[in-house]
Amino acid sequence: MRIVIAPDKFAGTLTAVEAAEAVAEGWRSADPAAECTLLPLSDGGPGFVDVLHTALGGTLVDAEVAGPLGEPVAARFLLVERTAYVESAQACGLHLLPPQRRDPGAASTRGVGELISRAVDSGAETVVVGLGGSATNDGGAGMLAALGAGPAETLGGGGAALAGLDAVDLAAARAGVRGVRLVAATDVDNPLLGEHGASAVFGPQKGADPARVHALDAALTRFAELTDPAGTLRDTPGAGAAGGLGYGLLLLGGTVESGVALVLEAVGLDDLVASADVVVTGEGSFDSQSLRGKLPHGVARAAARHGVPCLVLAGRVAVDEAEAAAAGVTAAHSLVESAGSVQAALERSGPELRALSARVASGWKR
């Protein structure tokens, strides 16, 4: 029995590597002869650089950059020949701040710009920026400030500060990346503004109450009026990713590409799945968003192309069997149901995932 184990992270509890290892340990405990290929994955958020380094090799370049509230944080990017892979969450990730310090109005993407600058200085001709897991809502303004845009103090002051802008000068930032291909890797299709935009959809996850969400959207609207007066970029799918960091990259001439597709191609998932007997994927919450192109959906589609069963092991499952089957998922199993409670699933994620994997393996037809 050949098993490909290709999960995303279980946000807040397990990295993709830890999840893959837990699934493999559980499966082997029930089926010692199973040949398990571990393939931890990322859709552009946390783990993006590590996943690609495992798949592509290359050189990891360490850097100290500004964190979301300005304190220095350790980060790194991956350089593979003339392509650099940057994980925005390493510089502006929500996980870098304790809950009591999370404020999307004050958090900045400045550190992401510093990483991009370092990558360009290292000779990168293409810079792929993985978007996801950010603490920010500044439309990429901090990133632009780090690359030379002005007024630097206001642009780098967080999303709320954008409401006070009178003008924005992007000339120096654009000159700094001239000739460099910029790619925003994300599977979020939200625009920058409005009810489906960065502030409304992701602001509450980062600590914004309804009044703060309204103020942040108004500030981003002001930023967009000054930087995109024709309105051609703000509605681009993905512009609202990572608190609008996608929009900032679009202002520099960047493009938006599927983070899932990019990663799955890099790791050679299609070839691995073609020779497997079953594929196991998973994430923290398998829900309606998962079926809109997130990582488990991409894995399931690859399995379906080759007629290989695909199982999902997730923290929680919020889609019915028909929806899952239509997406190419053979069966989906919930860690919460298996563990008996949300608290148990969160506190004992690793052991509970191992136990769930063992039970699924025991019942799987071989």
C-alpha positions in Angstrom: 0.0 0.0 0.0 1.5 3.3 -1.2 0.3 6.3 0.7 1.0 10.0 -0.2 0.5 12.2 2.8 0.2 15.8 1.7 -1.4 18.1 4.4 -1.4 21.8 4.9 -0.8 23.2 8.4 -3.4 22.9 11.1 -3.4 26.6 12.0 -2.4 27.3 15.6 -1.6 23.7 16.5 0.5 21.8 13.9 2.8 22.7 11.1 2.4 20.9 7.9 5.5 18.9 8.7 4.1 17.9 12.1 0.8 17.0 10.6 2.3 14.8 7.9 4.5 13.0 10.5 1.5 12.4 12.8 -0.6 11.0 10.0 2.2 8.7 8.9 2.9 7.4 12.4 -0.8 6.6 12.9 -1.2 4.9 9.5 2.0 2.8 10.0 0.8 1.7 13.5 -2.3 0.1 11.8 -0.5 -0.9 8.6 3.2 -1.5 9.2 3.8 -2.5 5.6 2.5 0.8 4.2 4.9 2.9 2.1 4.3 6.4 3.2 5.6 9.4 1.2 5.4 12.6 3.3 4.7 15.8 1.4 3.9 18.7 3.7 2.5 21.6 1.8 1.6 25.3 1.9 -0.7 27.6 -0.1 1.6 30.6 0.3 1.1 31.2 4.0 3.3 29.9 6.9 5.5 27.1 5.8 5.8 28.3 2.2 9.6 28.7 2.2 10.3 25.4 4.1 8.1 23.4 1.8 9.7 24.8 -1.3 13.2 24.4 0.1 12.5 20.7 0.7 11.2 20.3 -2.9 13.6 22.6 -4.8 16.7 22.8 -2.8 18.4 26.2 -3.2 19.9 28.5 -0.6 18.2 29.9 2.5 19.2 33.5 3.1 18.8 34.8 6.6 17.7 38.3 7.3 16.6 40.5 10.2 13.6 42.7 9.2 10.9 44.8 10.8 8.1 42.8 12.4 4.5 43.8 12.2 4.8 46.4 15.0 8.4 47.4 14.1 10.4 45.1 16.4 13.1 43.2 14.5 12.3 39.6 13.7 14.4 36.8 12.2 13.3 35.8 8.7 14.7 34.1 5.6 14.0 33.7 1.9 14.8 30.9 -0.5 17.0 31.6 -3.5 16.9 29.0 -6.3 19.1 30.2 -9.1 17.5 33.6 -10.1 14.2 33.1 -8.3 13.6 34.1 -4.7 10.7 32.8 -2.6 9.6 35.1 0.2 7.1 34.1 2.9 5.3 37.3 4.0 4.1 35.8 7.3 7.7 35.6 8.4 7.8 39.4 8.5 4.2 40.4 9.2 2.5 37.2 10.4 -0.3 37.1 13.0 1.6 34.4 14.8 4.4 37.0 15.6 2.1 38.9 18.0 0.3 37.7 21.2 -3.4 38.2 21.0 -3.4 41.2 23.3 -1.0 43.1 20.9 -2.9 42.3 17.6 -4.0 45.5 15.9 -4.5 45.5 12.1 -4.6 49.3 12.2 -1.1 49.6 13.5 0.6 46.5 11.9 2.8 47.1 8.9 4.2 45.1 6.0 7.5 47.0 6.0 9.5 43.9 6.8 8.1 42.2 3.6 9.6 45.1 1.6 12.9 44.6 3.3 12.9 40.9 2.4 12.1 41.8 -1.2 14.9 44.3 -1.3 17.3 41.8 0.1 16.2 39.2 -2.5 16.7 41.7 -5.4 20.2 42.6 -4.0 21.0 38.9 -4.0 20.4 38.7 -7.7 16.8 37.5 -7.9 15.2 38.3 -11.2 11.9 36.8 -10.1 10.5 37.2 -6.6 7.6 35.1 -5.5 5.9 36.3 -2.4 3.7 33.8 -0.5 0.7 35.6 1.0 -1.3 34.4 4.0 -1.4 34.5 7.8 -0.7 38.2 8.1 -1.4 40.6 11.0 -1.7 43.6 8.7 -4.3 45.6 6.8 -2.2 48.3 5.2 -2.6 47.4 1.5 1.1 46.7 1.2 1.9 50.3 2.0 4.6 49.4 4.5 6.2 47.1 1.9 6.2 50.0 -0.6 7.7 52.4 2.0 10.6 49.9 2.6 11.2 49.9 -1.1 11.4 53.7 -1.3 7.8 55.0 -1.6 6.7 58.1 0.2 5.7 59.5 2.5 7.5 56.7 4.2 6.4 57.5 7.8 2.7 57.4 6.9 2.9 54.5 4.6 4.8 52.5 7.1 2.6 53.4 10.0 -0.1 50.7 9.5 -3.5 50.6 7.9 -5.1 53.3 10.0 -2.5 55.8 9.1 -3.4 55.7 5.5 -6.5 57.8 6.2 -4.3 60.8 6.5 -2.6 60.5 3.1 -2.6 63.5 0.7 -0.4 62.0 -1.9 1.7 58.9 -2.6 4.9 58.7 -4.6 5.7 55.3 -5.9 8.5 56.2 -8.3 11.4 55.1 -6.2 9.7 51.8 -5.2 9.0 51.0 -8.8 12.5 51.8 -9.8 13.9 49.5 -7.1 12.2 46.5 -8.6 12.4 47.5 -12.3 13.2 44.4 -14.4 12.2 42.1 -11.6 9.2 39.8 -12.0 7.0 40.0 -8.9 4.5 37.2 -8.2 1.9 37.3 -5.4 1.2 33.6 -4.5 -2.2 33.3 -3.0 -5.5 31.4 -3.3 -7.5 34.1 -1.7 -9.6 35.9 -4.4 -10.8 38.8 -2.4 -10.6 42.4 -3.8 -9.1 45.2 -1.8 -12.2 47.0 -0.7 -15.8 46.5 0.3 -17.8 43.7 1.9 -15.6 41.0 0.4 -12.4 43.0 0.8 -9.4 42.8 3.1 -10.8 44.8 6.0 -14.3 43.2 6.1 -13.3 39.6 5.6 -10.0 39.3 7.4 -9.9 42.3 9.8 -12.0 40.6 12.5 -9.6 37.6 12.4 -6.8 40.1 13.3 -8.6 41.8 16.1 -10.7 44.5 14.4 -14.2 45.2 15.7 -17.0 46.4 13.4 -16.1 50.1 13.9 -12.4 49.4 13.3 -13.3 47.4 10.1 -15.2 50.4 8.7 -12.3 52.7 9.5 -9.7 50.4 7.9 -11.8 50.0 4.8 -12.1 53.8 4.5 -8.3 54.2 5.0 -7.7 51.6 2.2 -10.2 53.4 0.0 -8.2 56.6 0.5 -5.0 54.8 -0.4 -6.5 53.3 -3.5 -7.9 56.6 -4.6 -4.4 58.0 -4.6 -2.5 55.0 -6.1 -5.1 53.5 -8.4 -7.4 56.4 -9.5 -8.7 54.5 -12.5 -9.7 51.6 -10.3 -8.1 49.0 -12.4 -6.2 47.2 -9.7 -8.3 47.3 -6.5 -10.8 44.8 -7.8 -8.3 42.3 -9.0 -8.9 38.9 -7.4 -6.2 38.5 -4.8 -5.7 42.2 -4.2 -7.1 41.8 -0.7 -4.8 38.9 0.2 -2.7 39.4 3.4 -4.5 42.6 4.4 -4.1 44.0 0.9 -0.5 43.1 0.4 -1.6 41.6 -2.9 -2.6 45.1 -4.0 0.8 46.6 -3.0 2.5 44.0 -5.3 0.1 44.8 -8.1 1.0 48.5 -7.8 4.6 47.4 -8.5 3.6 45.6 -11.7 3.3 42.2 -10.0 0.8 39.4 -10.9 -1.4 37.2 -8.8 -0.9 33.4 -9.2 -2.3 30.4 -7.4 -0.1 29.6 -4.4 -1.5 26.0 -4.4 -0.8 25.4 -8.0 2.7 26.9 -7.7 3.6 24.6 -4.7 2.0 21.5 -6.1 3.9 21.9 -9.3 7.1 22.5 -7.5 6.8 19.4 -5.3 5.8 17.2 -8.2 2.5 16.1 -6.6 1.0 14.8 -9.9 3.7 12.2 -10.5 3.6 11.1 -6.9 -0.1 10.7 -6.8 -0.1 8.8 -10.1 1.8 5.9 -8.4 -0.1 6.0 -5.1 -2.9 3.7 -3.8 -4.4 6.4 -1.6 -3.7 10.1 -0.9 -4.3 11.7 2.5 -4.5 15.5 2.9 -5.8 17.8 5.6 -5.9 21.2 7.3 -7.3 22.8 10.4 -10.8 23.5 9.0 -12.2 21.7 5.9 -15.1 24.0 5.0 -16.6 25.9 2.1 -13.5 27.9 1.6 -11.5 24.7 1.2 -13.6 23.9 -1.9 -12.7 27.3 -3.5 -9.2 26.3 -4.5 -7.5 25.8 -1.2 -4.8 23.2 -0.8 -6.9 20.1 0.0 -9.0 20.8 -3.0 -5.9 21.0 -5.2 -4.6 17.7 -3.8 -8.0 16.1 -4.3 -8.2 17.2 -7.9 -4.8 15.7 -8.6 -5.9 12.4 -7.0 -9.1 12.4 -9.1 -7.2 12.9 -12.3 -5.5 9.6 -11.7 -8.5 7.8 -10.2 -6.8 7.6 -6.7 -8.9 7.8 -3.6 -8.3 11.0 -1.5 -9.0 11.2 2.2 -9.2 14.4 4.3 -8.2 14.4 7.9 -9.1 17.9 9.3 -9.5 19.6 12.6 -13.1 20.2 11.8 -15.2 19.2 8.8 -17.9 21.6 7.7 -18.9 20.3 4.3 -21.3 17.4 3.6 -20.4 14.2 1.8 -21.9 15.3 -1.5 -19.9 18.6 -1.5 -16.7 16.7 -0.6 -17.3 14.0 -3.3 -17.9 16.7 -6.0 -14.4 18.1 -5.1 -12.8 14.7 -5.5 -12.7 13.8 -1.8 -13.5 10.1 -1.0 -14.1 10.7 2.7 -13.4 13.4 5.2 -12.8 12.8 8.9 -13.0 15.3 11.8 -10.4 15.5 14.5 -12.9 17.2 16.8 -15.4 14.4 16.4 -12.7 11.8 16.9 -11.2 13.5 20.0 -14.6 14.2 21.5 -14.3 18.0 21.9 -12.7 21.1 20.4 -10.6 21.5 23.5 -9.2 18.0 23.3 -8.5 18.4 19.6 -6.6 21.6 20.2 -4.7 20.5 23.3 -3.7 17.1 21.9 -3.6 17.7 18.2 -0.6 15.5 17.4 -1.7 12.4 19.4 -5.3 12.8 18.3 -4.3 13.1 14.7 -2.1 10.0 15.0 -5.0 8.1 16.6 -7.5 9.3 13.9 -5.1 8.2 11.2 -4.7 4.8 12.7 -8.5 4.3 12.9 -8.9 5.4 9.3 -6.1 3.1 8.1 -7.6 0.2 10.0 -10.9 0.6 8.3 -9.4 1.2 4.8 -9.9 -1.6 2.3 -6.5 -3.0 1.2 
